């Protein structure tokens, strides 16, 4: 009995240090749990089959083999140097020159949103060459979709990417809300008292709108109200009868967004009424808040950390630029993450959507490694039990 228990203890002891000391190298907690369950199940079978009344060395060997077999697939597929991770890394490195060349090609042939004719054609050709099927073009003007069918039954995961360019002078992202404001007064010439100066009223409105942020909304709630364009007047000596303004309103909370819209309308009503002017306010709805599903993030982060190293994975504060990826997240759980492309040593530090923006092209290979591992690990986590570990 002592020798048989000793064998079981040794088997557990030989596996435990790996599980304890290498969790940072594993793809996800679910795989760890599965391996642990298989380990315990094999050990239980061993102990049950090898009681003092059945001292069969052959059964000891069978239990040992079962124990090793249960952990082998887990160890094989979930370490940084696993065959799968190595294959992905090698494939990404082999694509380095093509990735850089394609990025530069798109950069030399920029096409604005809803005008990506050449870009869409190139994307469709590349997908077809890679063997993807059910390729569809012309989705919402120039969108492209395709299907990659795996060799095993399992779930479906979607990958989405932008392919539109921006005018070089563009410095802001797609707004959450675009605001159109029209102030109407009364024109007059050389008699200010006979008119209603729309420019003066507009200036008062701009100042009053800023008080919504500072005095009427919880300061702990992120909110930005910006007027970026103002146009009015016809001559330098005529009181302007009309002023048009455009701006953005950004927030991370749907209730704050709705309440702020109401407060803006109330503010404009009161300010214009004080001067005898009128107003029109129109909200052009932009993208909703980009919300990462916490459970999906938690399950995916170990994969990203395994690929790039834990110290290279950063959690950032919410940002105000909006992203239409949020529309997908309203339908299915989504995870939107950033790929770092700066390189201070090479002077590549400018922010996106600025004339000076550039990328360290080494990041392209990193991006392929990360996304490929994220997708494969996701499919593996959600595959039927019969398909796991293959």
Backbone torsions as a table, in degrees:
resi	resn	phi	psi	omega
1	UNK	NA	-40.4	-178.7
2	UNK	-63.5	-43.3	-177.2
3	UNK	-65.7	-39.2	-178.1
4	UNK	-69.1	-42.5	176.8
5	UNK	-64.3	-37.3	179.5
6	UNK	-62.1	-39.8	177.8
7	UNK	-61.7	-44.2	-179.7
8	UNK	-62.4	-43.5	179.9
9	UNK	-63.2	-41.5	179.1
10	UNK	-63.4	-39.1	178.9
11	UNK	-63.7	-44.5	177.5
12	UNK	-63.9	-43.0	-177.7
13	UNK	-64.9	-34.0	-178.0
14	UNK	-72.1	-27.5	-178.6
15	UNK	-92.1	-33.7	-175.2
16	UNK	-57.1	-45.8	-180.0
17	UNK	-57.5	-37.4	178.7
18	UNK	-63.8	-47.5	-178.4
19	UNK	-63.8	-35.5	-177.8
20	UNK	-76.0	-41.6	-170.5
21	UNK	-93.9	-8.9	-174.7
22	UNK	-122.3	20.4	179.7
23	UNK	-63.5	-26.3	178.9
24	UNK	-72.1	-12.8	179.2
25	UNK	-98.9	-0.4	-174.5
26	UNK	-94.8	152.5	-172.0
27	UNK	-72.6	-35.0	-179.0
28	UNK	-166.1	160.6	-177.1
29	UNK	-65.6	-29.6	-178.4
30	UNK	-63.2	-41.4	178.6
31	UNK	-65.1	-37.3	177.7
32	UNK	-61.6	-45.7	179.8
33	UNK	-62.1	-41.0	179.9
34	UNK	-63.4	-42.3	179.7
35	UNK	-65.6	-39.9	179.7
36	UNK	-64.5	-41.2	179.0
37	UNK	-63.3	-43.1	178.5
38	UNK	-64.2	-37.8	178.7
39	UNK	-62.3	-47.0	-180.0
40	UNK	-66.1	-39.5	-179.6
41	UNK	-63.3	-42.4	179.3
42	UNK	-65.6	-39.9	179.2
43	UNK	-66.0	-41.7	178.3
44	UNK	-60.9	-41.5	178.0
45	UNK	-61.7	-41.9	179.3
46	UNK	-61.5	-47.4	-178.0
47	UNK	-66.3	-38.3	-179.3
48	UNK	-66.9	-39.4	-174.6
49	UNK	-83.4	-9.5	-173.9
50	UNK	-126.3	46.0	175.4
51	UNK	-69.9	171.7	-179.3
52	UNK	-58.2	-22.2	-178.7
53	UNK	-85.3	-4.5	-179.9
54	UNK	-140.2	66.3	-178.6
55	UNK	-76.9	76.7	-175.9
56	UNK	-107.4	108.4	-179.6
57	UNK	-58.3	-31.1	-179.2
58	UNK	-63.4	-38.7	179.2
59	UNK	-67.8	-33.5	176.2
60	UNK	-60.9	-43.9	178.8
61	UNK	-64.1	-40.4	180.0
62	UNK	-64.7	-43.1	179.6
63	UNK	-65.1	-39.4	177.9
64	UNK	-62.9	-43.7	179.6
65	UNK	-63.1	-40.7	179.3
66	UNK	-64.4	-39.0	179.5
67	UNK	-63.2	-46.8	179.6
68	UNK	-66.0	-38.7	-179.4
69	UNK	-64.8	-34.3	-177.6
70	UNK	-70.6	-29.7	-178.3
71	UNK	-95.5	-19.3	-176.5
72	UNK	-59.0	-48.8	-179.5
73	UNK	-60.7	-38.0	179.8
74	UNK	-63.1	-48.0	-178.4
75	UNK	-65.9	-34.1	-176.1
76	UNK	-68.1	-39.7	-170.8
77	UNK	-99.8	-4.8	-170.2
78	UNK	-128.2	34.7	172.8
79	UNK	-124.7	157.5	-177.2
80	UNK	-56.4	-31.2	-177.7
81	UNK	-99.7	19.3	178.6
82	UNK	-65.4	155.7	179.3
83	UNK	-54.4	-39.7	-178.5
84	UNK	-66.2	-47.5	179.7
85	UNK	-63.2	-38.9	179.7
86	UNK	-66.4	-40.0	178.8
87	UNK	-63.2	-42.3	179.0
88	UNK	-64.0	-43.6	-179.8
89	UNK	-63.0	-43.3	179.6
90	UNK	-64.8	-41.1	179.8
91	UNK	-65.3	-40.2	179.3
92	UNK	-65.0	-43.1	178.1
93	UNK	-63.0	-37.8	179.6
94	UNK	-65.8	-24.7	-179.0
95	UNK	-88.7	-1.2	-172.2
96	UNK	-49.8	-54.4	-176.3
97	UNK	-62.9	-40.8	179.9
98	UNK	-67.0	-39.2	178.9
99	UNK	-62.1	-45.7	-179.3
100	UNK	-65.6	-42.8	-179.5
101	UNK	-63.7	-40.9	-179.2
102	UNK	-69.4	-39.4	178.0
103	UNK	-61.1	-43.0	-179.7
104	UNK	-68.5	-34.6	177.8
105	UNK	-63.1	-47.6	177.9
106	UNK	-62.2	-37.9	-178.0
107	UNK	-66.4	-32.4	180.0
108	UNK	-82.2	-12.8	179.3
109	UNK	-128.3	62.7	-177.0
110	UNK	-70.6	143.6	177.0
111	UNK	-135.4	131.6	-176.7
112	UNK	-69.4	166.8	-179.1
113	UNK	-55.9	136.5	-178.9
114	UNK	68.3	12.3	176.4
115	UNK	-129.2	18.2	-171.7
116	UNK	-81.7	57.5	-176.3
117	UNK	-66.3	-53.9	-179.9
118	UNK	-66.6	-43.8	-178.8
119	UNK	-58.5	-45.8	179.6
120	UNK	-63.4	-38.0	179.2
121	UNK	-64.8	-43.4	178.6
122	UNK	-63.3	-44.3	179.7
123	UNK	-60.0	-45.8	-180.0
124	UNK	-62.5	-40.4	178.8
125	UNK	-64.7	-41.2	179.3
126	UNK	-65.2	-42.0	179.9
127	UNK	-64.4	-40.3	178.6
128	UNK	-64.9	-42.0	179.5
129	UNK	-63.6	-29.6	179.3
130	UNK	-80.0	-6.3	177.7
131	UNK	92.8	9.3	177.7
132	UNK	-72.1	153.7	-175.5
133	UNK	-118.2	176.5	177.7
134	UNK	51.2	44.6	-179.3
135	UNK	-76.4	125.3	180.0
136	UNK	-122.9	136.1	178.7
137	UNK	-118.9	170.9	179.1
138	UNK	73.0	21.6	177.8
139	UNK	-76.8	117.2	-177.3
140	UNK	49.8	57.5	-178.3
141	UNK	87.8	-81.9	-173.2
142	UNK	-128.6	21.5	177.7
143	UNK	-69.9	154.9	-179.9
144	UNK	-131.0	133.4	173.9
145	UNK	-127.5	153.7	178.7
146	UNK	-154.4	164.7	-176.4
147	UNK	-125.6	128.7	173.7
148	UNK	-107.8	112.0	-175.9
149	UNK	-93.5	124.4	178.7
150	UNK	-80.1	173.8	-178.2
151	UNK	-92.6	1.0	-178.2
152	UNK	-132.7	155.8	175.7
153	UNK	-69.0	151.1	179.9
154	UNK	164.8	-165.8	-174.5
155	UNK	-80.7	-179.0	177.4
156	UNK	-120.9	137.8	177.1
157	UNK	-129.7	140.1	-178.0
158	UNK	-107.6	139.6	174.9
159	UNK	-121.3	131.1	-175.7
160	UNK	-128.9	143.5	179.3
161	UNK	-144.6	147.8	173.5
162	UNK	-79.2	155.6	174.8
163	UNK	-142.8	12.4	179.8
164	UNK	-93.2	153.3	177.0
165	UNK	-102.8	171.6	178.3
166	UNK	-122.6	151.9	173.2
167	UNK	-59.0	145.0	-173.6
168	UNK	-60.8	-28.8	179.9
169	UNK	-80.8	-7.4	-178.7
170	UNK	-68.0	131.2	-178.7
171	UNK	-130.0	3.4	179.3
172	UNK	-126.3	156.9	-180.0
173	UNK	-85.4	177.1	178.0
174	UNK	-59.2	126.5	-176.5
175	UNK	-74.0	152.9	174.8
176	UNK	-71.5	-46.3	171.3
177	UNK	-133.6	131.5	172.8
178	UNK	-101.5	131.6	-173.5
179	UNK	-108.2	129.7	172.7
180	UNK	-117.4	120.3	-179.4
181	UNK	-123.4	131.3	174.6
182	UNK	-120.3	124.9	176.4
183	UNK	-106.6	125.3	-179.9
184	UNK	-115.5	123.9	177.0
185	UNK	-118.5	-135.4	-179.3
186	UNK	-145.9	126.9	-177.4
187	UNK	-76.2	148.2	172.3
188	UNK	-156.7	160.8	-177.1
189	UNK	-124.3	117.8	176.5
190	UNK	67.7	6.7	178.2
191	UNK	-136.1	79.1	-176.9
192	UNK	-56.1	-34.4	-177.1
193	UNK	-68.6	-18.8	-179.1
194	UNK	-88.4	-7.9	-179.2
195	UNK	-118.5	-179.0	173.9
196	UNK	-126.7	108.5	-171.3
197	UNK	-74.5	105.3	-177.7
198	UNK	-66.0	-28.2	179.2
199	UNK	-69.5	-42.9	177.2
200	UNK	-62.5	-43.8	179.5
201	UNK	-62.9	-41.0	179.7
202	UNK	-62.3	-40.5	178.7
203	UNK	-63.0	-42.0	177.3
204	UNK	-63.7	-38.6	-179.7
205	UNK	-64.9	-41.9	-179.7
206	UNK	-60.6	-45.3	179.6
207	UNK	-64.9	-41.8	-178.1
208	UNK	-66.6	-35.8	179.7
209	UNK	-63.8	-33.3	179.5
210	UNK	-68.1	-24.7	177.9
211	UNK	-69.4	-19.5	175.8
212	UNK	-61.3	-44.1	-179.8
213	UNK	-66.3	-43.8	-171.3
214	UNK	-87.3	-22.2	-172.3
215	UNK	-127.7	-13.2	-172.0
216	UNK	-124.2	-2.7	177.7
217	UNK	-124.6	140.2	178.0
218	UNK	-48.9	122.0	-177.3
219	UNK	-61.7	-16.6	178.1
220	UNK	-83.1	-7.2	177.3
221	UNK	-93.9	122.2	178.7
222	UNK	-63.2	131.6	178.7
223	UNK	-158.1	135.4	176.0
224	UNK	-132.3	128.3	172.9
225	UNK	-121.8	117.3	-176.6
226	UNK	-130.8	132.8	171.1
227	UNK	-101.4	112.9	-174.2
228	UNK	-103.6	-14.9	179.8
229	UNK	-138.7	140.3	175.6
230	UNK	-146.1	128.5	-178.1
231	UNK	-136.0	131.3	178.7
232	UNK	-172.6	157.8	177.4
233	UNK	90.2	155.0	179.2
234	UNK	-121.2	-31.4	178.0
235	UNK	-144.4	161.5	-176.2
236	UNK	-71.9	-16.2	-177.1
237	UNK	-116.4	19.9	179.0
238	UNK	-123.3	131.0	177.1
239	UNK	-63.4	128.6	-176.3
240	UNK	-71.6	132.9	178.4
241	UNK	-88.4	-19.4	-176.1
242	UNK	-150.8	141.9	174.7
243	UNK	-132.5	133.7	176.1
244	UNK	-111.8	135.2	179.4
245	UNK	-129.9	148.7	174.1
246	UNK	-134.2	147.9	-179.9
247	UNK	-163.9	-167.6	179.1
248	UNK	-133.6	152.9	173.1
249	UNK	-131.4	121.4	-175.2
250	UNK	-124.8	138.6	175.4
251	UNK	-154.2	167.9	179.6
252	UNK	-110.2	8.7	-175.0
253	UNK	-132.2	125.9	-177.8
254	UNK	-62.9	-39.4	178.6
255	UNK	-65.7	-39.7	177.7
256	UNK	-64.8	-39.7	179.2
257	UNK	-59.8	-49.3	-178.7
258	UNK	-63.8	-43.4	-178.9
259	UNK	-66.1	-39.8	-179.7
260	UNK	-65.5	-38.6	176.7
261	UNK	-59.2	-42.8	178.5
262	UNK	-64.0	-42.5	179.9
263	UNK	-66.5	-36.0	177.9
264	UNK	-64.3	-43.2	179.4
265	UNK	-63.8	-42.7	178.8
266	UNK	-62.7	-43.0	-179.2
267	UNK	-64.1	-46.5	179.8
268	UNK	-64.1	-37.6	178.7
269	UNK	-61.2	-46.9	-176.5
270	UNK	-70.6	-41.8	-178.6
271	UNK	-66.9	-47.7	-178.6
272	UNK	-65.3	-36.8	179.4
273	UNK	-63.4	-34.6	-179.8
274	UNK	-63.3	-25.5	-179.4
275	UNK	-105.1	-1.1	-178.0
276	UNK	80.0	17.1	179.4
277	UNK	-99.1	176.1	175.4
278	UNK	-130.3	170.5	-178.0
279	UNK	-145.8	161.4	167.9
280	UNK	-131.0	137.7	179.8
281	UNK	-130.0	125.8	-180.0
282	UNK	-128.6	130.7	176.1
283	UNK	-104.2	123.2	174.7
284	UNK	-99.1	107.8	-174.0
285	UNK	-64.7	129.9	174.0
286	UNK	-105.4	-154.7	-177.7
287	UNK	-70.1	150.6	176.7
288	UNK	-78.1	179.7	179.2
289	UNK	-67.9	132.8	176.2
290	UNK	-79.1	112.8	-174.1
291	UNK	-117.6	113.0	177.1
292	UNK	-80.8	127.3	178.9
293	UNK	-65.5	116.7	-174.5
294	UNK	-55.2	-42.5	-178.1
295	UNK	-64.6	-38.6	178.9
296	UNK	-68.2	-39.6	177.6
297	UNK	-62.7	-46.7	-178.8
298	UNK	-60.8	-38.7	-178.7
299	UNK	-76.0	-25.1	-175.1
300	UNK	-91.8	-30.4	-176.4
301	UNK	-55.8	-41.3	178.4
302	UNK	-57.7	-35.0	177.9
303	UNK	-64.9	-47.8	-179.1
304	UNK	-62.8	-42.6	179.2
305	UNK	-63.3	-35.9	179.4
306	UNK	-65.0	-36.3	-175.2
307	UNK	-79.1	-45.2	-173.5
308	UNK	-107.5	-7.3	-176.7
309	UNK	94.0	139.0	-174.3
310	UNK	-60.2	-35.7	-177.3
311	UNK	-69.7	-15.6	-179.4
312	UNK	-97.3	5.0	177.2
313	UNK	-107.3	117.1	-174.9
314	UNK	-117.4	142.0	173.7
315	UNK	-98.2	120.4	-175.9
316	UNK	-107.2	160.3	177.6
317	UNK	-72.9	155.0	178.5
318	UNK	-57.0	143.4	-179.7
319	UNK	-111.7	152.7	-178.4
320	UNK	-80.0	-29.4	177.4
321	UNK	-55.3	137.3	-176.2
322	UNK	-92.6	165.3	-175.0
323	UNK	-149.4	124.9	-176.6
324	UNK	-74.8	0.0	168.4
325	UNK	-57.3	-23.1	-178.9
326	UNK	-61.0	-25.9	178.9
327	UNK	-66.7	-36.1	175.3
328	UNK	-65.9	-38.7	-178.0
329	UNK	-67.9	-17.2	175.0
330	UNK	-74.9	-18.4	-176.6
331	UNK	-103.2	-43.6	-179.1
332	UNK	-134.8	155.1	176.6
333	UNK	-59.2	137.8	-178.0
334	UNK	-135.1	160.5	178.8
335	UNK	-137.6	108.8	179.9
336	UNK	-103.7	117.9	179.6
337	UNK	-128.9	162.2	-177.5
338	UNK	-102.3	145.3	172.5
339	UNK	-104.3	119.7	179.3
340	UNK	-68.1	128.4	-177.0
341	UNK	-125.8	6.3	-179.0
342	UNK	-83.3	161.6	174.7
343	UNK	-152.9	98.4	-175.3
344	UNK	-61.6	-35.8	-178.8
345	UNK	-64.2	-28.9	179.7
346	UNK	-99.1	5.0	177.5
347	UNK	76.3	18.0	179.3
348	UNK	-95.1	91.0	-173.8
349	UNK	-135.0	-5.7	-175.1
350	UNK	-66.5	147.0	179.4
351	UNK	-72.8	162.7	180.0
352	UNK	-65.1	158.1	177.5
353	UNK	60.6	29.4	173.8
354	UNK	-120.8	155.5	-178.8
355	UNK	-58.8	-27.8	-176.4
356	UNK	-89.7	0.6	-174.0
357	UNK	-62.6	136.8	175.1
358	UNK	-149.9	168.5	-180.0
359	UNK	-128.5	147.2	169.0
360	UNK	-77.8	112.0	-172.4
361	UNK	-66.4	-12.9	173.0
362	UNK	-62.4	-25.9	-178.8
363	UNK	-66.9	-21.6	-179.6
364	UNK	-61.8	-42.7	179.3
365	UNK	-66.1	-41.9	178.2
366	UNK	-60.2	-42.9	179.9
367	UNK	-61.0	-40.5	178.4
368	UNK	-65.7	-42.2	178.8
369	UNK	-61.2	-46.6	-177.3
370	UNK	-64.2	-52.5	-175.9
371	UNK	-63.2	-40.6	179.9
372	UNK	-62.4	-45.7	179.4
373	UNK	-66.4	-38.5	178.6
374	UNK	-59.9	-45.5	-177.9
375	UNK	-67.6	-46.7	-178.3
376	UNK	-64.5	-42.6	179.2
377	UNK	-65.2	-38.5	178.2
378	UNK	-61.9	-46.5	-179.9
379	UNK	-62.8	-38.5	179.7
380	UNK	-66.6	-40.1	-179.5
381	UNK	-63.6	-33.0	-174.6
382	UNK	-105.2	9.4	179.5
383	UNK	-74.5	153.8	173.8
384	UNK	-57.4	151.4	-177.3
385	UNK	-53.1	-35.6	-176.2
386	UNK	-69.1	-18.5	-176.7
387	UNK	-97.6	-11.6	-174.6
388	UNK	-74.2	146.0	175.1
389	UNK	78.4	3.3	179.4
390	UNK	-82.3	NA	NA
